[in-house]
Amino acid sequence: MTADTAINQCSPAAGRGAAAVPVLRIDLLTVRFGGLAALNHVNFEVGRGEIRAIIGPNGAGKSTFFNCLTGVLRPSSGRILFKGEDITGLSSDRISRKGIARSYQITNILPNATTLENVRIAAQSRRHGWSMFTHHSAYRDIIAKAEAVLESVGLRSKAAELAANLSHGEQRNLEIGIALATEPELLCLDEPTAGMSAAETHDTMELVRRVAKNLTILIVEHDMQVVMELAQRITVLHYGEVLAEGTPAEIQQNPKVLEVYLKT
């Protein structure tokens, strides 16, 4: 199985044309913590196959937005529609099974498991017929899939390495591999290049571009060079509301965005 095959198999959306229904639509999403509105009537829509960046100052509501989308938080009001289906308030595991995967701002891997085991466990979570009494080595198809995913994220040679021993950049890419192994259609990346060297950042950007051929991607990122080079469109949040939305060129020229965030 090739790396391209792995990415294709990890995306049920692969090969489909643009759909009339947006892959993700959010209507009037509001999250309140006491008297504070972390998100306030946010409307948002992203098309299939798009790379969309979400940016904004600290406290703008970016993490709250991702947490609602992935089932970590239940919104106070509003609707989240994934492929036309209302998923508002579903648990994280149910949302994952619907086809939404996420990487985290702080690396979320099993440090004392091997690189292969990290991805294999994620792949096995999508297997409905497996038994806890059967050793995982019996499921050759799952292992083959995990190996192919590692190939796709450039970690095939590190399959037997403990995840704790990988470099920071490799751990971040492993987390993307874990997400891919769950066969998502929408991949949410929370600061995927945080703490990386310039070389690691470049490699991760190339990985995101490869993955994006078959997925819809939402990315929260503070590195504006990464945002401007990767994203097709950008949504700017400010105090829990959508301040602006547009192409990278439009966002760079938007006076409101320049004033509150880019400050150039």
C-alpha positions as CSV (number, residue, x, y, z in Angstrom):
1,M,0.0,0.0,0.0
2,T,1.4,3.4,-1.0
3,A,1.4,6.6,0.9
4,D,-1.1,8.1,-1.6
5,T,-3.3,5.1,-1.2
6,A,-3.2,5.5,2.6
7,I,-4.4,9.1,2.4
8,N,-7.1,8.1,-0.1
9,Q,-8.3,5.3,2.2
10,C,-8.3,7.6,5.1
11,S,-10.8,9.9,3.3
12,P,-14.2,8.7,2.4
13,A,-14.5,12.0,0.5
14,A,-11.7,11.2,-1.9
15,G,-12.7,11.4,-5.5
16,R,-16.0,13.1,-4.8
17,G,-16.9,16.3,-6.6
18,A,-18.0,19.5,-4.8
19,A,-21.3,19.0,-3.1
20,A,-24.1,21.4,-3.0
21,V,-24.3,21.1,0.8
22,P,-21.3,22.6,2.6
23,V,-19.3,20.0,4.5
24,L,-19.6,22.2,7.6
25,R,-22.2,24.9,8.4
26,I,-22.5,26.7,11.7
27,D,-25.5,28.9,12.6
28,L,-25.5,31.4,15.4
29,L,-23.1,29.4,17.6
30,T,-23.0,30.9,21.1
31,V,-21.0,29.7,24.1
32,R,-21.5,31.4,27.5
33,F,-19.5,31.0,30.6
34,G,-21.6,32.8,33.2
35,G,-21.9,36.3,31.9
36,L,-19.0,35.9,29.4
37,A,-19.8,35.1,25.8
38,A,-16.8,33.2,24.5
39,L,-18.6,32.8,21.1
40,N,-21.4,35.1,20.2
41,H,-23.8,34.2,17.3
42,V,-21.0,32.9,15.0
43,N,-22.0,31.9,11.5
44,F,-19.5,29.9,9.6
45,E,-19.5,27.8,6.4
46,V,-16.7,25.8,4.7
47,G,-16.9,23.9,1.4
48,R,-15.6,20.4,0.8
49,G,-11.9,20.2,0.0
50,E,-11.1,23.7,1.4
51,I,-8.2,24.7,3.6
52,R,-9.7,27.3,6.0
53,A,-7.6,29.1,8.6
54,I,-9.1,30.5,11.8
55,I,-7.1,33.3,13.3
56,G,-7.5,36.0,16.0
57,P,-5.9,37.4,19.1
58,N,-5.6,35.4,22.3
59,G,-9.1,35.1,23.8
60,A,-10.8,35.5,20.4
61,G,-12.7,32.2,20.8
62,K,-10.6,29.9,18.5
63,S,-10.2,27.1,21.0
64,T,-13.8,27.3,22.1
65,F,-14.9,27.1,18.5
66,F,-12.8,23.9,18.0
67,N,-14.0,22.5,21.3
68,C,-17.6,22.9,20.3
69,L,-17.1,21.4,16.8
70,T,-15.3,18.3,18.2
71,G,-17.7,17.7,21.1
72,V,-15.5,18.8,24.0
73,L,-17.9,21.7,24.8
74,R,-21.6,21.9,24.4
75,P,-22.8,25.2,22.9
76,S,-25.2,27.4,24.8
77,S,-27.2,27.9,21.6
78,G,-26.9,27.6,17.8
79,R,-26.4,24.7,15.4
80,I,-23.5,22.7,14.0
81,L,-24.3,20.9,10.7
82,F,-21.8,18.4,9.3
83,K,-22.7,17.3,5.8
84,G,-26.2,18.5,6.4
85,E,-26.6,16.5,9.7
86,D,-27.1,18.3,13.0
87,I,-24.3,17.2,15.3
88,T,-24.7,20.0,17.9
89,G,-23.9,18.7,21.4
90,L,-22.9,15.2,20.4
91,S,-20.1,13.6,22.4
92,S,-16.5,13.6,21.1
93,D,-16.5,9.9,20.2
94,R,-19.7,10.2,18.2
95,I,-18.5,13.2,16.4
96,S,-15.2,11.4,15.6
97,R,-17.2,8.5,14.1
98,K,-19.1,11.0,12.0
99,G,-15.8,11.9,10.3
100,I,-14.3,14.8,12.2
101,A,-10.8,14.4,13.6
102,R,-8.6,16.8,15.5
103,S,-5.0,17.4,16.5
104,Y,-4.3,19.4,19.7
105,Q,-2.3,22.4,20.6
106,I,-0.5,20.3,23.2
107,T,0.6,17.0,21.6
108,N,-1.8,14.3,22.5
109,I,0.0,11.0,21.9
110,L,0.8,7.8,23.9
111,P,4.5,8.5,24.7
112,N,5.2,5.0,26.0
113,A,3.7,3.2,22.9
114,T,5.6,2.9,19.7
115,T,4.8,5.1,16.7
116,L,3.1,2.2,15.0
117,E,1.0,1.4,18.0
118,N,-0.2,5.0,18.3
119,V,-1.6,4.9,14.8
120,R,-2.7,1.2,15.0
121,I,-4.9,2.0,18.0
122,A,-6.6,4.8,16.1
123,A,-7.1,2.7,13.0
124,Q,-8.5,-0.1,15.2
125,S,-11.1,2.3,16.7
126,R,-12.8,2.3,13.3
127,R,-13.0,-1.6,13.2
128,H,-16.4,-2.7,14.4
129,G,-15.7,-6.5,14.3
130,W,-12.6,-6.7,16.4
131,S,-12.5,-8.6,19.7
132,M,-10.6,-7.7,22.9
133,F,-9.7,-11.3,23.2
134,T,-7.8,-11.4,19.9
135,H,-4.3,-10.1,19.8
136,H,-3.9,-7.0,17.6
137,S,-1.3,-8.8,15.4
138,A,-4.1,-11.0,14.0
139,Y,-5.6,-8.0,12.3
140,R,-3.1,-7.7,9.4
141,D,-5.3,-5.2,7.5
142,I,-5.3,-2.8,10.5
143,I,-1.5,-3.1,10.8
144,A,-1.1,-2.6,7.0
145,K,-3.3,0.5,7.2
146,A,-1.3,1.9,10.2
147,E,2.0,1.3,8.3
148,A,0.6,3.1,5.2
149,V,-0.5,6.1,7.3
150,L,3.0,6.3,8.9
151,E,4.4,6.3,5.3
152,S,2.1,9.1,4.4
153,V,3.3,11.3,7.3
154,G,6.9,10.4,6.8
155,L,7.3,8.2,9.9
156,R,7.5,4.7,8.4
157,S,11.1,4.3,9.4
158,K,10.2,5.2,13.0
159,A,7.5,2.6,13.4
160,A,9.2,0.7,16.2
161,E,10.4,3.9,18.0
162,L,8.7,4.9,21.2
163,A,6.7,8.1,20.5
164,A,8.4,9.8,23.5
165,N,11.7,9.5,21.6
166,L,10.5,11.3,18.5
167,S,11.5,14.9,17.8
168,H,8.9,17.6,18.5
169,G,8.2,17.9,14.8
170,E,7.8,14.2,14.4
171,Q,5.4,14.0,17.4
172,R,3.3,16.7,15.8
173,N,3.2,14.8,12.5
174,L,2.4,11.6,14.4
175,E,-0.6,13.2,15.8
176,I,-1.8,14.1,12.3
177,G,-1.2,10.5,11.4
178,I,-3.4,9.4,14.4
179,A,-6.1,11.7,13.2
180,L,-5.8,10.3,9.6
181,A,-6.1,6.8,10.8
182,T,-9.7,7.5,12.1
183,E,-10.7,8.1,8.4
184,P,-11.9,11.7,8.7
185,E,-13.5,13.9,6.1
186,L,-12.9,17.1,8.2
187,L,-9.5,17.5,9.9
188,C,-9.1,20.2,12.5
189,L,-5.5,21.2,13.2
190,D,-4.8,23.2,16.3
191,E,-1.5,25.1,15.9
192,P,0.2,22.2,14.0
193,T,3.5,24.0,13.6
194,A,3.8,25.4,17.2
195,G,7.3,25.1,18.6
196,M,8.8,23.8,15.3
197,S,12.0,24.8,13.7
198,A,11.9,26.4,10.2
199,A,12.7,23.1,8.6
200,E,10.1,21.2,10.6
201,T,7.5,23.9,9.8
202,H,8.2,23.6,6.1
203,D,7.9,19.8,6.2
204,T,4.6,20.0,8.1
205,M,3.2,22.5,5.6
206,E,4.0,20.1,2.8
207,L,2.3,17.3,4.7
208,V,-0.8,19.4,5.2
209,R,-0.9,20.2,1.4
210,R,-0.7,16.5,0.6
211,V,-3.4,15.5,3.0
212,A,-5.6,18.4,1.8
213,K,-5.9,16.8,-1.6
214,N,-8.6,14.5,-0.1
215,L,-9.8,16.3,3.0
216,T,-11.4,19.5,4.2
217,I,-9.1,21.1,6.7
218,L,-9.6,23.7,9.4
219,I,-6.4,25.1,10.9
220,V,-5.9,27.4,13.9
221,E,-2.4,28.8,13.6
222,H,-0.5,31.9,14.9
223,D,2.3,31.7,12.4
224,M,1.0,34.2,9.7
225,Q,3.4,32.9,7.1
226,V,2.0,29.4,7.5
227,V,-1.6,30.8,7.4
228,M,-1.1,32.9,4.3
229,E,0.7,30.2,2.4
230,L,-1.7,27.3,3.3
231,A,-5.2,28.7,3.6
232,Q,-7.5,29.4,0.7
233,R,-9.8,31.5,2.9
234,I,-9.3,32.9,6.4
235,T,-11.9,33.6,9.1
236,V,-10.9,36.1,11.8
237,L,-12.4,35.9,15.2
238,H,-12.3,38.8,17.7
239,Y,-14.0,38.7,21.1
240,G,-16.0,35.7,20.1
241,E,-17.4,37.1,16.9
242,V,-16.5,36.9,13.2
243,L,-14.6,40.1,12.5
244,A,-13.8,39.4,8.8
245,E,-13.6,36.6,6.3
246,G,-11.8,36.4,2.9
247,T,-8.8,35.3,0.9
248,P,-5.3,35.8,2.4
249,A,-4.9,38.9,0.2
250,E,-8.2,40.3,1.4
251,I,-7.4,39.7,5.0
252,Q,-4.0,41.3,4.7
253,Q,-5.6,44.4,3.4
254,N,-8.6,44.5,5.7
255,P,-8.3,47.7,7.9
256,K,-10.2,46.1,10.9
257,V,-8.0,43.1,10.9
258,L,-4.9,45.2,10.6
259,E,-6.0,47.2,13.6
260,V,-6.9,44.5,16.0
261,Y,-4.6,41.6,15.0
262,L,-2.0,41.9,12.3
263,K,-1.0,45.4,13.4
264,T,1.1,46.1,10.3
